[in-house]
């Protein structure tokens, strides 16, 4: 199946017939933009009207298919300035993706697919956006997928001019040049206005010069001239050099005289009496607002059946198991497992895998993958915001998208991007080393002690803390072969293997990782020490000391904090006292999560939380753990005190 012959900017010039069609569409769409925002009594008509010619040109003439919007070889059209959703919705309807009527009466209505900022719930919309500055990074992810998959489609990114004040865009500009993404084209709707007034007053910039300085080709056109728009798109499609920016000079509120060049209409809908005058000026467009208001009262329009790309089939490969006397760090186990999984899959036809790095490959152990699979390794430099968005965008395709970084950069610094990936139901595989106080000498600015609480504030991210290198290996293989957004948290320290009571590796040959289940490392009574997986190497010596003193307590390891299993909660309820141990902010980490889950399940027990209660200084992990009281000595003393108090109470 091929695209319709007029799609893809195959002809050198816009035909008279298409010029006439698009001109009439633009007139009608402007009226529809005004009607839907007036009916909703909110929205952003001004920028929608200034960018409508660009929307119509792309949705009608780019390689997209209204009858099959999810086909894998389609062009990707990314709307970064998502507040111009009225323009996108009306143009999509004009191009045949759906009927416009539901959008007119259901815009911004609770339960409607036509939300205030563009959402993938609408056919033809590729990415939920609205957090300005992320669209170009998303486009890079799509362009990389085009290259890696061999689909070779074109990616178009639409942005606003005020949006150019965002720093992430400068990161993305440089990345696109470095990787020669000639099939990535950007647009800027240059109407010169933003919420607070002229862009030159709000934050002066030399937009064209900045893009040219980054290495982009810039084509400056009249954004309302359909022939100029087509010519620029034709050049972009047939471009083999540096990527192209099409700078479209436009007029906010174009088509209605009292709206033109007025920043007030950036985010303000017309009143009913204003609407009638505007529709007449646009050429006698029917004012059917009363009917639309009546339809709106009947409830929101039904949702569309939209399809997301399936996650690829990934072979987990064979585990790498270390012996009882071996020592290693979890990050090294991650690096080796990553290469192992790649080895098991990269030769498969159509398999796409990419690993992203931000100048830390040797530290986060992705250097082994980089050496073996250089075409699939992307060094983005110190550009974490853009990297997070690009990894998310690629992961929403039929691809395995891996990003490894320090915890404070991969989580704390880029929460907004992680949240947007969650909203877009992507499949990011985030591996964070140097997490918690375990990062040590780098000090409090680099100690990510909120990795769980930050990501757990979303609805989809899963946070995993492996206990030792053997469990890390199994977890890496599980995460890479399972859809969804996962963050695997590791420290930097070398640790011993966790052993069972016979002296063999607990996470050895017979171990099978079960997501969401706790591991009972040692069975005891009265008190259960429930430790985060990454604290198990420090909890084990505490258990051994207590056991040598005749105090046999239960030791449990929790690797998967996000989803505590009901059976494990029931098992914990058998103990009079629970002690949680974590290298995390004790206010909002494992202890708080276990307490909430137990209470919700109807169980009760005494609970003592041991964790990080303040920002720690620089120092070795051992020294810091001792200072905080989360080392073996500190845990032993705390539990002995609790046991002594329990005897007194009895």
N, C-alpha and C positions, 0 to 999 in steps of 0.2 A: 504493500500500500504506500502510495506516494502522497505528498502534499499537493493541494490544488496548484495549478501551474503558475498562478500569479503571485504565489507566496515565495518568500525567500529573497526578495529584491533581485530577481534574476534578470529583469529587463533594465536597460541603462537609464530609462526615463519613466516618469509617472505618466500613464496614459490620460488622455482627456476625460475618458469615461470614469476612471478612478478618481480623478481630481474632482469631477462633478459629484460623485458619490460621497467622497470624504467631506467635501464642503458642506453638503446638505446634512450629513451625519453630525458635523460639528455644531451646526445651528441647532439641530434638534437636541443634541446632548446637552448643550448649554441650558436649554430650557428645562430639561430633565434634572440637571444638577440643582437648579434653583428650586424646582418643585419638591424634590426629595428632602432637601435641607429645610425648606419651609415647613413641610409636613412634620418633620422631626423636631423642628424648632431648634436645631443645632447642626453643626457640621462646618465644613470648610469649603465654601463655594468658590472663593477668589482664586486660589491656586489650582483648583480643579478646572476652572474655566481657562486659566492661562496655559495649562498643560494638555488640554483636550486633543489638540491636533497631533501631539506626539503619541498619546494613547491610541488614537484611532489609526494612525499610520502603522504602529507596531501590531496591534491586535488584528488588524485586517490584512497586513501584508508580510509580516514575519512568518516563519515556519512554525505556526501553532495551529492546532486543529480543534475547532469548536465542537466537533462531534466526538472527539477523543482527546480531551485536554491533558490526559496523563501519559500519552505515548512517550516512550523513553527517548526518541530522537527529536523531540520538539525543541524549539528555541526556548530558553528560559528568560522570562521577562520579570525582573525584580523591581518592585516598587518600594523604594527606600523612604520616600516622603509619604508614608502611609496615610496621613491625614487627608490626602487628595483622593480618598476612596470614592467619592461621588463621580469623579472623572473616570476612574478605573472601571467602576460598575457600569456606567452608562456606555462606555466604549466597548466593554466586553459584550454587553447586550446588543449593541449595534453590529458587532461582528458575528453574532449568532450563537454565543455561548449559552444564553438563557433569555427568557422573556423579561423585559424591563419592568413590567407592572409590579411584581412583588418587591423589587428594589425601591420603587417610588413610594410605596406605602409602608414598607417594612424597614426602611433605613433607620439604623440606631434604635430599633425596638427590641426590648428584652426578648430573647429567644429567636431572633431573626438571624439568618446567616449573614446578612448585610450589616456588618458591624461598623463602628465609627472609623476604625483604621482597617486597612485591608487584611483579610484573613483567608487562610487556605480552605475555609469552608465554602468559598465561592469558586466555581470552576474558572480556571484561567489564572487565579492568583497563586503564585509560587511560594510565597513566604509571608508569614504574619509579621508585619513591621509596624513602625510607628515610633520606636525608639530611634531617633534620627542618628545618622552617621554609620549605620551598620550595613546598609544595602550593598555598598561596593565590596565589602569583605564577603558578604553572602554570594555576590556575583562571582568572586574569585573561586569560591568553593564549587560553584556550578561549572565554571570554565575549566577547572582542573578535572572535574568528572568528565567533561566532554573530551579532554585529551586522553585521560587514563582509560576510558571505556572505548575509545575509538569512534564515538558517536559523532564527534566534530560538529555539534550544533553551535549556534551563536547564543551568547548571553548578553542581554540588554539590561542596563541598570538605570532607573529613573530616580533622580534626586532633585532636591530643592536648592536654592542658592543660599539661604540662611543656614542650611544644614552644613555647608562647607566650613563652618566655624568649628566643627567637631574634629578633634585630633585623630580619631580612628581613621578618618578618610585619608589623611596623609600617610599613615601606615600602609593602607591598602593600595594607594597609588604606587608606592615604591615596590611593593610585592608584585603587583601586576607587571611592572616593567622588568623586574628581575627575572620572572619566569616567562616573559615573552608572550603574554596572553593576547594575541592579536585578534582572537575571536571573542573578545570581551569589549563591549562598547558602553560608554557611560553618557548619560544626558544630564544636563543641569537646566532646570526651568528657571531662567534668569529674569524674574519679573521685578527684582530690585527691592522687594518688600518682605518683611516678616512681622510677627505679632507686634513688636514695639516700634515699628516704623521702617525707615529705609535701612537696608543692610549696611550701607556705608556709614550710617550714624551709629547703629547698634554695635557693630564690630567691623571696622574697615578691613578689607582684604583685597588682594590682587589675584582674583580667582584664576583667570586665564594664565597669568604668569606663573602661579604656583603649580598648576597642572603641567605646563610646559617645562618648568624647572625639574619636575619629577620624571620627565622623559616622554610624556604623552603627546600625541598629535592632537591639536585642538582645531575644530571646525566651528566657526561662529556663524550663526544663521538667524534669520527671522523665524522664530518658532511658530508663527501663525501661517507661514508660507508653506503650503503642502509640497510644492515642487522642491523647495530647498530642503525640506525635511527628508523627502524621498532620496534626493541626490546624496545627502550626507549618509543616509543608511546604506545606500548602494556602495559608496566608497568604503564604509565600515565592513560590509560583508566581503568585499573583494580586497580587503587589506591584508598584507602579509608582513607589515612592519610593526612599529610600536602601536599599542592600543589607542583608540580614538575617543576623545571626548567631544560630544556635540553640544555646544553651548548655545541654547535656544533663547534668544532675546524675546521676551513675551510681555504681556500686559495683564496684571492681576485684574480679574473681573471682566476680561475681554468680551465685548459684545453688548454690554449694557453700560450706557454712558455714565450713569450716576455711580456705578461700581468701579469703573476703571481707575487704576492706580490709587486705590484707597485701601490702606492696610486694615481698615475696620472690617473689611469683608474677607480677611484671611480666615477668620474663625467665627463669623457671625452670619446667621441665615437671614433672609429677607422676611419682613413682615408680610401679612396677607395683602395689604394694600400696595406695598412695593412690588410684590410679585406680579400683579396684574400688569403694571406698567412695564416691567422688565420683559415679560413674555410678549407683549405687543411690540416692543422695540426689536426683539429678536426675529420678528416676522410673523406675528399672528399665531403663535403657538397656543393651543387650547389650555385654558386655565381650569383644570379638573380637580383642583385641590379638595373641594368639598367631597367628591367621590373618594379620593385617596384617604382623606381623614376618616370617612365612614368605613372603608376597608381596613384601616389600621385598627379601628375599634373591635374588629372581628378577631383580632389576635395576629401573631406574627406569621409570616409565610413559612412553609415547611422547609426543613433542611434539604440540602442537595446530597446526593450520593457521591461523595468524593473519594478518590483512591490515592493512597500514599504508596511510594515505592516499597516493595518488599525487601526485607533485610536479606542479604546474600547467605547462601548455605556455606558455612565455614567448618572445615575439619579442624578439630581441636588439636590433633597431633599427639605424639607420645610424651608423657610427662618426664621431666628431668628430676630425678630424686637424689638428694644428697644424703650421705650416711650419718650415723649417730655422732661421730666425732668431728664432722665438718662444721665450719663456721662460714657465714656469708652474710651479706645484707640483702634485704628483700628487693631492693632496686636492681641488683645484679640478676636475681632470679627472674624479675620482670623482663629485663633486656634479653635474656637467653630464651625465655618462653615466647617472646614476641617474634624472634627470628625463627624459632621452631614452628610456630603457627604459620608464619609466612612461607616457610619451606614446604609445608603441607598443602598450601593452597595456590601459591603464585603461578604455578604452571597450568592451572585450570583455565579453560577458555572463558573469557569475559569476567574473570575475577578482578575486582578493583580494591586495592588497599593503599592507604596513604598514611604516612607518619609525619606529624608536624613537630617542629622544635623551635624554641626561642633562645638560641645561643647557649644551650645547656646540655647538648647531646651526651658529652662524656659524663656529666654528673647524673643525668637521669637515665643513662644507659641505653639510649637509642642509637649510639654510635655504631653498634654491631649491625643493626638493621641498615643504617646509612651506607655502610661499606658494602654490604651484600646486595642491597636493592636501591642504588642511588637514584634511579628514575622515579621511585615511589617515596623518596624522602624529601621533605620540604623545609628548608632552613629559612625561617621567617625573621630571624634576628629578634631584637628586643621590641616586639610588636604584639604583645599578649592580647590586646583587645581585638585586633583584626584576626589573629590566629584563632581565638575562641569562636568567633562568628564563622570563619571559613571552615573550621573543623565541623561545626554544627551543620552548616549548609551542605557540605559534602556527605555527612552522615545520613542526611535525609534522602540521599540517592541510594542506588544499589551498590553500596560501597562500605568498606570497613575503614572508619576514620579514627585515627589514634592521635591524641595529643598528650605529650608528657612534659611536665613542668614542675617547679617547686610549688608546694601547696599555697603559699601566700600569693603567688602570681596566678596559678591555675584556678584558684577558687575565690580568694578574697578580692583580688583586683578585677576579676572578670565576672562577677556575679550577674550583672545585667545581661551579658551575653549568654551565660548558662541558663538564665531564666527564659530567655527568648528561645533557646534550643529546646527547652522543656515544653514551652507553649507550642512549638512546631513539631512535637512528637518525633524528634530526631533520635539518633543512635550514637551519640558521642561516647568514645572510650577514652576517658581522662585518667591518666596515671600520674599521681602527685607524689613525688619524693620530697625529702627534707621537710616533712610535715610535723606539727606539734613542737613541743619544747625539744624534742629529739634532734632538731636541726642544730642545736647547741651554740657554737661560738658565733654564729651570725647574729644572734641577739634577738630582742623582742620584735623588731620590725619584720623579721623573717620567720617568726614562729607562728605558723598557722595553727591556732588552737581553737578554731571554730569551723573546721572543715565539714563537720556533720551538721551543725545547727544552721549554717548558711545554706547548704544544698537541701537539707531536709525541709526548709521553708518552701520549697517547690513541691509539686505533686507527683513528679515522675522520677527524679534523680534517685539512684540507689548508691549508697556509700558503703564501701567494704574496707575493712582493716585486716589484712592477712597477719597471721601470727608469726610465721617463720618462712624461710625461702621455699620450703617444700609446699606449704599451703599457698604461698604466693603463686607458684607455678600453676597449680590447679585453678586458682581463681582467675589468673590471666587468661587461661584457655577458655574458661566458662564465659567470661565477660566478652571476649572477642567473638565468640560463637553465638551470643544471645542478643536479641534486639533490645533497645532501650538505652537510656543514658546512665552510664556507670562511672563512678569515681572510686578508684582504688588508691588508698592512702598508705604511704610508706614513710618510714623515717630514713635516716642516713646511716645509722649505726650498724656495725657487724654484730650478729647475734648467733647463739648456738641453736641447733635443731631442737625442737620440742620432742621429748621422748615419752613413750608410754612407760608403764611400771616395770616392763621387762627389759627396758633399756633400748628398745628399737624406736626409730622415728615414728612419732604418732601419725604424722601426715605422710606416711610411707607408701609402700606398694599397694596395700589393701585399702587405703583411704579413698573415699569417694566424696567429693565436695557436693554439698546439698545447700543451695542458696536458701538463706533465711533460718537455718537451724544452728543452734548453739552446739558446742562440743563439750561434753563432760570429760575433762582431762583427768581428774581424780575424783573419786566418790567418797564423801564423808557425811557428817551429820551436824545438826544444829545450825551451823553457819555456812553460807555459800559465798565464796569470793567470785564475783562475776566480773571478769575483766575484758576490756576491749582486746581484740585479737592482737593488735600491735603492742600490747602490754603483757602478753603471756610470757615472753622470755624473762620479764622482770617479776612476774607473779610466781613463776615456778620455784625460784629459790626461797621465796617467802613461804610457800606451801611446804617445801622440804624442811625448813627450819621448824615450822609449827608441827609438822608430822613427827620430827625427831623428838619433840617435846611431849609427844603423846596427844597432841591436839589435831585430830584428823578432820579437817574441814573439806567441803566440796569445792573444787576448782572448775569453773566453767569459762569457756572462751566464746566471745561474741564477735564474729567477723562482720556480720551483716546487721548493722544497726537499724536500717530503714524498715525492715519487716521482721518483727519478732514473732515467732511461731506460737500459736496458742498452747501447743503441747509443752513447749519449753517454759512458758509462763506458769502453766499448771505445775510443772516439776519444781519451779522455784518457790511456789506457794507452800511447799512442804517444809521449808526452813523458817525458823523463827526470826532469823536475821540475815539480811543480804548486804554485802559490801560490794560496791562497784568501783572499778579502777580504770582510769582513762587518762591519756595524754591529750586532754581537751579541756576547754573551759567547763568547769564542773557545774556551772549554772544551767547549761543548756545542752549537755551531751548525753552520754550513755546512761548515767544515773537517772537523769530527769526522764529519759525516754522509757527506761525500765519501770520507773515509778508510775508514770502515766499509764503504760500498758497494763501493769498489774492492777491498778485501781480500776481501770475501765473494764477489766475482765472479772472484777468482783473479788480479787484476792487482796490480802493485806499481810504486811510483814514489816518489821523494823528495817530501816534502810540507812546505811551510812555511805556517803559518796566521797571517794578519794580521787582527786584530780587537780587540775591547774586552777588555782584561785586568784591568780594575778599575773601580770606580765613579768616574764623572767628575764634576767640579764644574760650577758654572754657567758659561756662556760661549756665544758664538755657535757655531753648528755648525762653521764654518770653523776657529775657534780650537781647539775641542775636537778636531776631526779631526787638526789639526796636532799638538796636544799628545799625542794617542794614537798618532799615526803611521799613520793610515789615510787621510790626504789624498794628493793626487797626489805631493807632494814625498816624503812618507814611503814611499809604495809604490815610487816610482822609486829611491830610495836603497836600499831593501831588495832590490829585484830586481837592481840593479847589483852589489850586494855578492854576491848569490848567483851571478850570472854570472861575476864575478871569481873567486870560490872554485872554481867549476866549471872554469875555465881552469887554475887552479893544480893542481887535482886531476888534470886530464888531462895 
